[in-house]
Amino acid sequence: MFLYAGSVLVEIHKALGNRVLIEVTAGNDKHHANSKSSRHKTGNALDFVIRKPRPKNIDPTILTGNNKYDKNLYRINRILRGFIGTRSAGGEYSYLDEYAFPSKGASGNHFHISYKAGGGSEGGPSGFKSNNPNSFQHNFTGPPTVEGIASGSIDNLTLSTKLLYDNMKDEAGFQYNQNDEREIQPEYFLEEYLKRI
């Protein structure tokens, strides 16, 4: 999990630079200690937020106009899709966009990334529903405007894989390619990157 989380945060920093401040808000912590199913409790999950600038519009269905979907949320979703959807990840990593699709126990807007040690449906094809009755399937990454997804009921893992390898367009109308694939980096790479910033 350490290498996955570190690689994600490094990629976000490389893409967004110092213009965007990311803060890790949860790991194996008090808030998740009493959960029966949380991967946080076993050290296999991490939450982070965009601290500055705070996202203005978290609704991924609004793609035009002055109040359109926040570009930093879109960019981070695209990076996360590149990690979990790549074939080398083997379906072992997941993420949830709890800005747009908060889970039942969410205490605020955030991204949740996890290593699926021991299986589970978090961010994967079996999915689970949001506590918000007006929401799409909780782990759906994009609105029904995603090419070929009319109902809004696709999970992050399936969507990410299709975007990377099936020439499908995302909610903003963009196709992904090999440059969008992300790999988990070795520890020495992460250490060297941190020394440079």
PyMOL commands that set and color helices and strands:
alter all, ss='L'
color gray80, all
select helices_A, chain A and resi 2-19+40-42+71-85+87-89+156-165+178-180+187-196
alter helices_A, ss='H'
color red, helices_A
select strands_A, chain A and resi 21-26+45-52+93-97+111-115
alter strands_A, ss='S'
color yellow, strands_A
deselect
rebuild
show_as cartoon
